[in-house]
Amino acid sequence: MRSEKRLSHGIAVGLGYTWSKNMEATSFLNAGDAAVDRSISQYDRPHRLNINAIVELPFGRGKWVGNHVSKGVDYAIGGWQINTIFTYQSGDPLGFGNIIFLGNLHNIPLSSSQRSVNQWFSTAAGFVTASAQQLADNLRTFPLYLAGVRGDGQTDWNLSMFKVFPIRERVKLEFRFEGYDILNHPNFSDPSTTVTSSAFGTVTGQAGLSREFQGALKLTF
């Protein structure tokens, strides 16, 4: 779904939403299988939302505020523009490899109120975690990826403000101030899915950058 409001009255807004399911049949669970395994794809992201906007600030000559200001004042307060982009995307389905699992797959996911970086999914759902009990050879039945057990979704809100200062006919100075992940929202990396690891089921890092700001000047001539 896509909706767009083109630039008018100094405002333009775009919204895009995708709801999808990505399946794949590209590999075998076992080398001797007669057919490839059909499962959820590692690239499956059920939900993706993108909102972008351009806002011309209503200050300066010809605007709501300061319509009759002097040229000097208009040079300072007029012509500013704000751009913003908000993005949300579902997390990726997790894969655990060829493991021994003796429980019910539906017991692995945890609700959002139960989930934390210290326990992203239920490690007591039936995983055999002892190194000595792992099998060297077996026929695998555990799925490649689990659609109901996913890594952290990605949320990002970026914002920029800029203005072009005309100096001469062919000389212009552009000022830009940009902020990335301005809400400083933590986007966690995937939890460990190695059953024999002491970090099994925990999140040990972040995916992407934390909040950052930067400013820049560009002279064109």
N, C-alpha and C positions, 0 to 999 in steps of 0.2 A: 504494500500500500504506500502511495506517495501523495503528499499534498504540498502545494506550493502557493505562497502569496508573493507575487512579484513586487518589485520595489515601487512603492507609492507612499506619499506622505513621509518619505524618509525611512520606511520600514520594509524589510523583506524577510520572510520566514519560510523555511522548508522543513518538512517532516517526512521521514521515511521509516517504515516498519516492515520487518521481514519475519514471517513465521514459517519455519521449514523443518524438514527432516531429511537427513542425509544418510542413506544406507550404502553399503559397499559389499562386494563379493570379489575380493582380490587376493585372498590367501587361504591356505588350508590350516585347519586346527592341528591336523596330524599329516605327516608326509604321505601316508598311505591312504588317505581319504579319497573317495571316488569323486567328490565334488568340492568346490571351494565353499568356504563358510560365508553365509550371508548374515551380516550383523550391522549394528549401528557404526557409522564411520567415526574415526577419531576427529574428523573435521566438522562434525555435526554441532550446530549452534542453533537451538530451536528459536530463540528470540534475539532480534537485533533492532535497536531503536536508535535513530539518529535525528537530532533536532539542530538546525542551524539558523542563525538570524543575523541580519545586518541592520543596524540602527544608526541613522544620522542624527546626532544630537541637535536639538532645536535651539541652538544659540547662534547669534550673529545676524547679519543682514539677510532679509528675506525669510527669517525664521520666526518662531513664536516668541522667543525671548531675545531682545536686543535688535529688533528690526531696524532701528534708526541710530544705532551706535556709530561712532566714527570709524574710519578705515583702520586706524591703529588698533582700536579695541576689537574690531571684527577680525583683524589679522591674528589676534591672540585667541579669541574664543570661538570663532566660526570655523566650520569645515571639519569638525571632529567626527569620527565614525567609530562605532564599536561593533566588533564581530564576535560571535560566540558559537561554539559547537559542543553539543552534549551527545555522548555516545554510551549506550549500554549494550552489552552482549553476554549471552549465556556462557557458562563455563563449558569446558570440553569434557566428554565422557572419559572416565578413568579406565585404564587397563591394568591388570594385575599379573599378567604373564601366566605361565603354566604352573598353577598352584594346586594344593590340596585344600578343598573346601567341603566341609561336611554339614553345612547349614542350609538356610533358605536365603536365596538372593535378595528377597524383599526385606530382609532384616538388616541388610548392610547400610542403606541410607539412613541418615539422621535428619530430623526436622531442623529448620533454621534456628529454633530456640535451643536445641541441644548441641548444635554443631559449633565447634570452636577450633582455633589453630592447634590446640592440644589433642583434639579428637575430631577429625573431620568426618569420619564414618565409623560405624561400629566395628571395632577390631575383634569383638567377641562374638561375632555373628556365626562363626564356624570355620574361621581360618586356622589352619595348622601352621604355627609359626616356628616351631622348634627346628633348628637346622638339621639335627640328626634324623628327623622323620621325613625329610624331603625325599622324593623318589627320583632316581636317576633315569628311569625309563617308564613311560606310562602312556596310555591313550588319553589325550586331553579332552575334557568335556566342558571346562570352564570357558565362558565367552571371551572373545578378544577385548571387547569394551562393554561397559555397563551404562546404558542410557540413563538409569536412575541414580547413578553415583557420579557426580561431576566435580570438577575443580571450581574455583571461585569465578564468578562472573566478572567481567571487566566494566568498570564505570569510570568515565573520564569527562571532565568539563574544562574546556579550554576557552580563553577569553583574550581578545586583543583590542587595543585602541590605537588609532593612528590619525595623522593629519599631514597634509601636504602644504608646505609653505612656499608660495611662489616668490622667487627672488628676482629673476629676470624672465624674458620671454622663453628662453630655452634652459633656464637654470631653476631647478626646484629642489627643495630639501624635504625629505619625508622622515617623520618621526614615528616610530612604532614602539609600543609597550605591550608585551605578550606574557600571558600567564598560562602555564600548563598544569592540569590537575589542580585547579585553584581551590577546590574543597579539600585537597589533601586526602582524598578517599583511598584507603588501602586496597590495592588489588593484589591478592595473595597468589603465590605460585601454587602449583598442584601439590597435594600432600604426597608423602612417600607411600608407594604401593608395593614396596619390597617386603614381603611377609617376614623375612628373617632379620630385618633391620630393627634396631632399637628405636628408630624414628617412625616406624610403621604407623600410618594413620595420622601423622602430624604434619603441619605446615612449617617449613623452616626458612621461608624467604618470601620476597615480594616479586611480582611480575611488573615490569615497567618502572617508571621514575616516580619519585615523590614530587610534591609541589615545587615548581620552579618559576621564576620570573626573569625576564630579560628585556632590555631596551636596546634600540638600534637607531642610528641615523643613516640615511642614504641620500647622497647628493647625485642628481642626474643633470647632465649638461650636454 
